[in-house]
Amino acid sequence: MTQTNTAAFVRVEGILLARGVLSAAAYLAGNAKKFGERAVRLGLVGLAAPVHRLLGQTDRALAHRLAHLAIRGMSQDRVEVLCEEYAEDVLKDTILDQGLELLKRLQAEGRRVVLLSDSIEPIMKPLARHLKHYDELVYNKIEFEDGEATGKLLDPVIGSNVGGRWLDDYAAAHNFELSRCAAYGAHGPDMLLLSRVGKPCAVNPDFVLRRSAKDADWPIIDYRD
């Protein structure tokens, strides 16, 4: 049945892509120009990893901020080149066909398909050439000053906050009734997003989201394995 004035909010990581923010940070850090610089930056990623896993279930936005500190001081040109390489040489091949089929079905229902990504703009813009069946792609933006990355993400940071004021503002701007919208999440913090819409669904969920989805009697889709 075709919908009108409704949207489907879909988390990219876990539903369309098998890799996340830490993988991207490690790629950028590991391709710094000098060996010593690579070692330091990879060390920062290694230190951020356990914190990212912990905060990823509570404050995903803060976790993403920590992960991107590893590229602080890298030139904007270098970041953009490496991000495009990462999108084309690594991420492109991890796009999940079942995820694209999900988007196709949502568009066929007449919904505005909004993709929500934890990744940064220089990665998602080139990757967008290989994605299909969506209307809008929302991603994080890294701050640059005087041609160098500060390691800071610009507000609003796409993380667990998309279920709060960001979602309300988006729905108001597009005249959507959230009770008629759908959302598809893969991680524990996506519960905030899923709980705000009329049609929530967990896709390839982690342990926390799977348990919560079962408790809430939300549909669960598994296809990654």
N, C-alpha and C positions, 0 to 999 in steps of 0.2 A: 504494500500500500504506500503510495507516494506521500511524503510528508511536505509540509510547507512551513517556512519560517522556523525550521529546526536545524540543529547542528549535531555533529558527532565529533567529540573531542578525543583524539587518539594519541596516546603516548608513543613516541617513536622508538625509544630504547626498550628493547624487550618484545616489542610487537612487530616493528619493521626492521630493526637492526639487532644483531646478536651482541654487539659491542657497545660499551658505554664511555663515560667521560674519562675514566682513568686510563683506558687504552689509548685515547687520543692524547692525553697529557704525556704518557710514556713515549709515544711516537715523536711528539714535538721535542721533548727533552732529549731523547736518544739521538736526535738528528741535529743537535746544536753544532756549531762550526768547529769548536775545539774540543779535544778529548777531555781536558780537565773540566770544561764547562759542562760537557755531557754527563760526566760523573756526578757533579754537584746537582744538576737538575734531576737526574734520575734518582739521586738520593732523596730529593724533596718529594718526588712522586712516591717513593717507597715509604717515607714517613707519613705521607698523606693517606696512603691506602687503607691502613686499619682504622684511621679516624673517619675516612670517607665511608667505609662499610658500617661503622657505628652510627654516624650522623645520618647516613642515607636512609635510615628507618625512622628518623625523628625530624631532622632539619636538613632536608635535601639541598636547599638553597645554600646553606653554609658549607655543606660538603663540597658542592661544586666550586665555591669560592676558593676553598683550600686546595683543590686539585689543580686549579689554574695558576696558583702561585709559582709553579715550576717553570712557567714561561716568562716570568718577570724579567725585564731587561732585554728580551729578544727584540730585534728590529721588526717593525711592522711588515716590511717586505719579506723577511725570512719566515715570519709566522704565516703569512698568506700563502707563500709558495709551499711550505710544508703541509699546511692544512689542505690545499688542493691535492697534493700528492697523496695524503692520507685518504681523502675522499675517493680519489680515483683508483688508487692501488690497493687499498685495504677495505674501506667501508662498502664500496660498490658491490663487492663480491659477497658481502654478508647480508644484503637485503633479502628478507624472507618473502618468498613467493606467496605464502599463505597470508602474510600481512597485506600484500598488495591486493589479493583477492578480497580480503575483508574490506578494504577501502573501496574497491569497485562495487561491492554489494551495498555499502552505505551510500555511495553516490547514486546508485540505481534507486534507492529508496527516496531520493530527493533531498537528502540532508546536505548541509554545508559541512564538508569534512575539514576539520582544523587539526593539523598535526602539531604536537607539542614536543619539542626536543630540548634535552639538557645540553646539547652541544652548542658550540659557538658559530657565529655567522660565517667566518671564512671556511668552515668545514661544511656547513649545511647548504650554502649557496651552490657550490659545485655539485654536491651530492643530489640536490634537487632535480638536476637534469635527468637523473636515473629513477626518480620516483614518479608514480602515476596515481591518478584517481583521487586527487585532493584539491581543495580550494585555497587553503592558506597554510603556510608553514611558519610557526612561531619558534624562535630559538633565542639563545643567549648571545649577548654582545660583549666583547672584551674591550677594555679601555686602552687607548693608545695616547701617549703624551710625547710630543717632540719625536715622533717616529719610533717610539719604543713601547712595548707592552708593559703596563703597570702590574699585570697579574690580577687586576680587579675586574669583576663582572659588573656591567652597568645594570641599574635597576630599570624595570623589575626583573629579578632573576627568576628564570623558569625552573621551578622545583616543585615542592609540595604546595607552594602558595597559589597554584593555579586553581585550587578549589575554593579560594577565598575571594578577596576583593577583586582580583584580576578577572575571575569568572563572572562576577556580578557586573563589572564594568563592560566586559565583552558582550554579555547577553543584552545589556541595556542599549549598547551602541548599535546592535544588530536586530533589536526588537525580537529577541528569542525568549520563549518561556522555558526555563530550565527544566520544568516538569515534563516537557515534551522532547527534551534533548537526550542524547545518548553520550556515554563516555566509556572509554576502554583504557584500562590501566594495567601495569605489570608489576608495580612495586608497592610496598607497604604504604608509603606516603601518598600514593594515588587514592587512598581511601577517602581523603577529603574531597577530591574531585568527583569520585564515583557517588559519594553520598549526596551530592547536590543535584543530581540529574534524575530524570524519571526512568531512564533505561541504562543502568550501570552494567558493566561486564568486566571480568578479570581475564586477561589473556596471558598465557605463560606465566602465571603469577609466582612471585617468590613465596617463601613459607608464610610470612606475615600476612600478605594479601590473600593467599589461598585460604588460610584459616578464617580470616575476617569475612571473605566472600561466602564461605560455607555457612558461617554464623548468620549472615544477613540474607542468605538464600539468593545470592546473585549468580547469574550464569558464569560458568568458567569454561574457557576455551584453551586447549593445549595443542600446539602443533610444532613447537621448536625442535623437539627431539624426534 
